[in-house]
Structures are given as C-alpha cells and as structure tokens.
Amino acid sequence: MIPYGHQNISADDIKAVVDVLQSDFLTQGPMVPAFETKIAKYCSAQHAVAVNSATSALHIACLALELAAGDWLWTSPISFVASANCGLYCGANIDFVDIDSTTYNMCPQALEEKLKKAEEHGELPKIVIPVHFSGQSCDMRAIHALSKRYGFSIIEDASHAIGSSYLDKKIGSCEYSDITVFSFHPVKIITTGEGGMLTTNDDNLAYRLKLYRSHGISREFFTQKSDNDGAWYYEQSILGYNYRLTDIQSALGISQMERIDEFVSARATLSQIYNESLSALPIITPCENEHVKSSWHLYVIQINFSKTKVSRANIYKKMQASGIGVNVHYIPIHLQPYYRKLGFKPGDFPQAEEYYSRTLTLPLYPDLTQQRYIIETLAEGLK
Ligand SMILES: *Cc1c(COP(=O)(O)O)cnc(C)c1O
C-alpha cells in the first residue's frame, strides 16, 4: 500500500538516536535545548519550547494564555480534532469560523462577521486558532488586525506548516500571533516519532509554557528560599503536566532539521507535477496564495461533481483497491458525535461541509516514487 504520508529516516538520523542511547541522558539532557534553539533560529522566534505532541502544545498554549471556564475559543472546522479539543481541556466553550472555499483556511471575512455578532452578545473569543491547512498560511495579517480590534489572542496551529513561509518570513516567527504550534508526528514535515514545539516572542509566555510542560515545577527558575535550602530545592507554583520531549526524540528532530528544506522542496516539486498532470481531470487542484510558500504537508483535490458522475466513496474504494492509500482531511470537527452533543449540527458551517463532501487527499511525501501510477489510476477512476 502506498501511504498518504510517510517519514524519511536517514542513516544520520539513526546514528543521532543511537548516540543518545549510549550517552548519560535519555531525557532532559543537552538535546532538548539544542533542538529548541535550532527551531527558534530556523523560525526567527525568540523562544521555542519542546513538548511531547502538538496536542500537548495546544493545551499548554491555551493555559499560558489563561483560557478558562466560561471563555470562548474559535478555530477552523476543517482541522484535526486537537485544534478544538484543547479549549475543552480548559473548560472553555468552542465555536468555529467557516473556511474560505479556495484556500480551505479560516475565512477572515467570516471571522469578522462572527466577531461583530459576538460583540453584540458579549461573547467575544479569548483565543482564535487559525490552522495553516495543508501547509498554506492563513491570512495572518487580516486575522491579526482583527485581534487588535476585538482583543483576542492568536495561537497558530502550524502542525502542517513547519518550513512554510508567509510574507517572506517562516511560519513560527509569530509576527502575527502570540504562539505557534508545530507537530512532529511521522506524517508531518519532520518527525520525532511523537513530538511538538511551541514558538513565541513573549518572555513571560515562554516561562509559563515551560512550567506547564513539567508539573508546574522548574529548577531552571527556582529561587532558593533560605540558607538551609540547597540545589535539591524546587517549587511547584501552578498545576502543570508531564508533556516533556525526550533527548532521544530531540536528537532525531535536530537531525531531521538538517533536511527540512530538502523535504519541503521535494514536496513542492511533486505537488507541481500533480497540479500539471491533473489539470485536465474533473477536479480542482489546490491553490497557493500570494505571499505564501507552502510546506505541502497534504495534497488535497476537490472532485468537481458538475463534471463527473463518480462518487467520492467510489473513487476512494477504487484507489484503495489499487494499493493507493488516499485519505480524507478532514471530517468537519463540528460533525463529530462528541461535538454534536455540544449542540453543533449539519448546516452550521456550509463551506466546510461542501469542502468535505468533495475532498480527497493523494499520497505525498519526499520519497514518493509511484506518482505516475497514482495519476493514471485516478484518471481511470474518474471516468
Ligand atoms: C497532527 C495535528 C495535530 C496534532 O498533532 P500531534 O503531534 O499528533 O498531537 C493538531 N492539529 C493539526 C492540524 C494536526 O494536523
């Protein structure tokens, strides 16, 4: 089976991990801060904080921004459930902003209209989480301008978008946000097995994120209370978690970062081949907006049902039967049973639902070699 995404592991990656296994520290040694420094530099951010997943990163980003019961968090319905679940972990209320039908990202106009209405009801969001879907940056200038007017914080869910750029700056620079979150799950751009990272330019947020990832305790920040205290002394000041990344994982991440630009350019080249080869088929290929350079985490097509009678389910089945692991990203979050129980229903976010009814993800990863076969099988399936 050709998967829809796959990691690329080199001999150097393996050596980096084995070196840590043969060293004194498997976790919380020198590799974690070295990985953080590497990501902070790459993104031109002041701080980077490593954690064990993007889900953990989203959770502590919300906590650091003081999201609590009674507050509202808004995100995109076309994302992985973690983009919304993080708000529920904090006891907050969740709502969604419909997507733009060409980028599949949170629509800034829809956001503005929703903010106007929310202001009338006194229910403005505390946090908005734009998701850079498939690696394409959201319209961050517009969302940032709205944050200034309506007073909300911004967490960029850049789980798809390490290596992407917006207005000539790397995603993660936090030029237009408070915090950016990355995922290092194996299907993403670089991997640490499981893992995540937060970037921020705010010293106080970075301090709080570090506390939250490790039980609310930090030796780094400890203050000796009396002459009878020694280096053993630590203090728990807030209720934190164990969301730490290991040195084993960080070594893999550092080694993977050596090839990030190669990975992104291989993905861009393969996407370009898809764009050109699929242009005559009854589908809509993905766009890349002005000011954006995508990491091409996902290659998503939209089936044009005005030009083909074949159903999405049928194409999906035919491709799978031919050994091609096509996928669907994503079932709109508000249609998940858990979210329906919170009161969401079909029709709430029409653009997201329309997108979902037509979308299919084709395999894309740096080592993909069977692209001809995928294109031919898809063309055949759409007949
Ligand atoms: C993968 C993903 C996550 C969760 O990442 P983990 O590292 O697996 O926790 C969150 N948001 C989006 C958009 C994702 O694609």
The ligand as an ORCA input file, in Angstrom:
! r2SCAN-3c Opt
* xyz 0 1
  C      -1.398     16.398     13.607
  C      -2.180     17.563     14.021
  C      -2.372     17.905     15.365
  C      -1.932     17.036     16.490
  O      -0.594     16.738     16.434
  P       0.036     15.634     17.417
  O       1.501     15.962     17.403
  O      -0.271     14.308     16.797
  O      -0.577     15.798     18.746
  C      -3.038     19.088     15.660
  N      -3.525     19.870     14.698
  C      -3.391     19.562     13.393
  C      -3.934     20.497     12.362
  C      -2.734     18.396     13.022
  O      -2.628     18.078     11.728
*
